[in-house]
C-alpha cells in the first residue's frame, strides 16, 4: 500500500510544481491575433479572386491568382485567425461593397440587403453571407515572434484603419483623394467641359458599347447610375478614366473597362482637335 501511495503522489507533486505559464508556447500570440483581427474587416493590398489565397511573408502571391474587382475582392470579414508552424491562416467572408448615401463612403451589401423591401432578399443575402475565403501567409520561421507576424500581416493587408486610397487602382484615386481630403492635381493643359469657353465644341461619342453586369450585382439585384470622368484626346480616344460617383459591387470596374474602349469625335477649338475631360454617366438596369 505504501508503494502504491508513493507512485500515485508523484505526478501530483510534479503538477503542483509546474509554473503558472503552463500554456503552450505561442498561445499569447494566438490570443493577440484573435483580439486584433477577429470580427474585423481587413483590406487586401492586392485584390485577387478565388476561395483560397496564399502569400509569402513579403506579400507576394504564392502560385497564380486572377486580379479581381476592388469592391468585390479586396475586403474580408475575419471569422478565425490561427497559426500552425510557419503558416498563418485567416478564414472569413468576402465583403462586397455598395456606395449609396448611407455608405460613408461605402458599406457591406448585407447591410443594404437588410434594408431592402424586396420579398426575395433572403436568397441573395444567403449567397453573400456564405461568400467564404481563406488566406494563408507563409511566415519566416516555425516559431515567429510577434513582430514577424505583424510584418507579414502588414505586407498582405492594409493596417486596420489605414487609408484605402493607398491600395486602390489608379482610376479610384481621384474619388478617394476627394473624400479623404487630399489634393488631386489635374493636368492644366486639359480643358474641362465646365471650364469650356466660346469656340470649343464638345466631343461626341461615336462608339459606346454598354458594360456588362457583374455576377455579384445580379445576385443582389443591385442597379443604378454611376459617373466617370474621362479625357477624350485629340484622336477621339478615351483615356485617363476616373471614378467620380461609384456604385460598387464590381460595376465600377466593368464601366471603366468598357468606357476605356469608347471612341469619340474629338472636341475642337477654332476647328482644331483638343483634349478635354468630360463626365460620362453609365447606367446599370435589370430588366
N, C-alpha and C positions, 0 to 999 in steps of 0.2 A: 504493500500500500504506500509506503514512504517513497519508493522509487517512482511509482506512478504519479504521485503528487508532485515530485520534483520535475518530472518530464512535462507535466501539464502546466506548471507555473512558469517554465522557461519562456515560452512565447509571449506570455502575458507581461512578464518583466521587460522583455525586449521591446514590446509595443509601448510600454509606459515610458521608455527612454527615448523614443523617436522624437525628433524636433518638431515644432509646430508646422514647419514648411514641408509637410509630407506630400503636398500636392505635386503632381507630375511636372517636370520641367516644361516650361512653355505655357502653363495654364494662365499665368498673368498676362502673357502676350495675347492669348486667345480671348480672354475676358476683355482686354483693352480693345481688340479689334471689334468684338461684338458691341461694346459700348459706343465705339466711334462710328460704326457703319450700319449696324442692324436697323432696319426700318427707315433708312435714309436713302435719298436718291443721289447716285453718283453719275458723273458725266464722263464718258469715254473721250479721250483726246482725239481719237480717230474712230468714226462710226463705221462699224462693219456689220453686215448681215449675218444671220446664222444663229443656231441654237447653242453652239459651242464655240468659244473663242479661247485661244491660248497665246500668251505673250512671254517674251523673255523679260528679265528684270529691268532692262533698259527701255521697255515699252515697245520694242519691235515685235511684230506679229510672228508667231510660230506657224509655219505652213502657209496656206493660201487663204485669203479672205476677200470677199467682194465688198467694195465700198457701198455703204448704204445711205439712206436719207438722214439728214441730221435730226429732223423732227420725229423720226421713227426708230432709229437705231443707235442713238447716242446716249440715252439716259436709261438707268437701271435702278429699280427699287430693290434694295438688298434685303433678302429674306434670311440667308445664312452666310456666314463667312468663317472659314476654318483653315488651319494649316496642318499639313501632313508632310513631314520631312521637308524637302526643299520645294514644296508646292503650296501655294496659297490658292484656295478655291472659294469663289464667290458665287452664290446662287441667288437668282432673283427673277424679276419680270421686266420686260421692256416697258418703258413709259412713253406712250405715243402722245405727242403734244398738239394741242389746238390753241389757236390765237383768237381771242374774242375780247369784248370789252370787260370781261371779268378775269382775264388771264394774268395780268400784271407781271410780265407781258404774255405769259403762256401758262397752260395748265394741263393736267393729265386728262386724257379723253374720258376716263372713267368718271371723273367729276362732271364733265359735260354731259355724259350719258345719264348720270343720276338725276340731272335736272331736265332731261328730255321728256316730252309728253307723249312720245311715241309708244304705242301699245306693245310693240315687239322689241323694246330696247334691251330686254334681258339677254337675248341671244348674242348681239354684238358685245355686250358687256362681259359675257362669259368668255368670248373669244379673247378680249384684251386682258382679262383677269388671269388667263392661263397662257399668256404670251411669254413663256419662260425662256431663260437664257442662263448659261453658266460660263464663268470666266475663270481660267486657270492661269496663274502667274508663276513663272519659274523663279525661285529665289536663289541668291548667291551660294547658299550652303544648306546643309541639313539641319543646322541649328542657328538660324539667323537671329540677330539681335533686333530690337525694336526699330532702330534707325534704318537697318537694311530693308525691313518690311515696309516702313513708311516711304522710303525712297522708291521701292518697286511700285507701290500704290500710286505715288505721285507721277511716276513715269507712264502709267497706263490711264489713270483718271485725273481729271481736274481736281485740285484741292476743294474740299467742301466749302461752299460759299464763294468760290472763285468766279471770276467773270467768264461767262461762256463766250464772250466776244474774242477771247484768246484762241479758241479752238474751232470756231465755226468756219465753213468755207468762205472764200472771198466775197461771194455775192450776198452773204449775210452781214458783212462787216458794217456797212453804212447804217443798217437798221439798228444793230446793237450799239454802234457809236452814238446814235441819236438817243436811244432810250437809257443808255448808261452815262450820258452827259459828256462824251468825248468829242473833240472836234473831228470833223471829217472833211478833208480837203478835196475840193473839186478842181478839175483841170480848167483854168481860166480861159483856155482857147476854145472850149466847147460851149456853145450857146444853149441856154435852156429855153423851152417854149415860153416860160414865164417872163424871161428877160428878152424875148424877141422884139426887135424894133421894126419899124416900117422898112419894107424892102426885102424881108426874109419870108420866103414861102415855106411852110412846114412840110415835113416828109409825108408820104402817103404809102401805106402798106400795099404791096403787090402780090405777096405770097405770105400767108399767115396760117399754117396748119394748126389745129387745136391740140393742146396736150391731152394725154390720157389720164384717167383717174388712177390714183394709187389703190392698191389692194386694201390698205388699211382704211382709207376714206370710204370705199364701197362697203366694207364690213360695218362701219359706224353710220352709214347713210349720211355722211358729212359733206356739205356743199357750201358754196359761197363765191365771193369775188375777191380777188387779190389784186394788188397794184405793183407793177415792176417799173423800175427806172432804166431806160435803155438809151445808149448812144447809137444814133444812126450816122454812120460815117459817110464821107462823100461818094463812096461807091454804092451806097444803099444797103450795106450790110449792118446787122445788129451786133453790137459788141458792148463790153463792159456792163453786162446786165446786173442790176442790183435789186434786192427785195426792198420794197418801200412799205407796203402793208401786207403782211403774210396771212396765210390761212392755217398752215400746219398740216399734219397727217401725211407728209410726203408730197402734197400737192404743189408746194412752192418749188421743189426741185424739178418736178415734172414740167412746170411752167417755164422755169429758167432754161431747161434743156431745149424745149420746143421753140421758145421765143428767140433763142440764140440762132435759130435757123431761118428766121423771118427775113424777107427781103423787102426793100422799100424803094420808091422813087425818092431820091435824097432831097433834103432841104436845100434851098438855093438863096443866095444873097446877090442881088444885082445880076441874076442869071447864072451865077457860079455855084456849084455844089459846096456845101459847108457841113461840118459835123455839128449835130445838135443832140441834146439829151431830152428825151420825151418820156412821159408817163404812159404806161400801157396797162389797161385793165384786162384781166384774164378771169373768165367766169367758169366755174365748175358746177354743172347741174345734172342731177339724176332724173331721168325721165322714165 
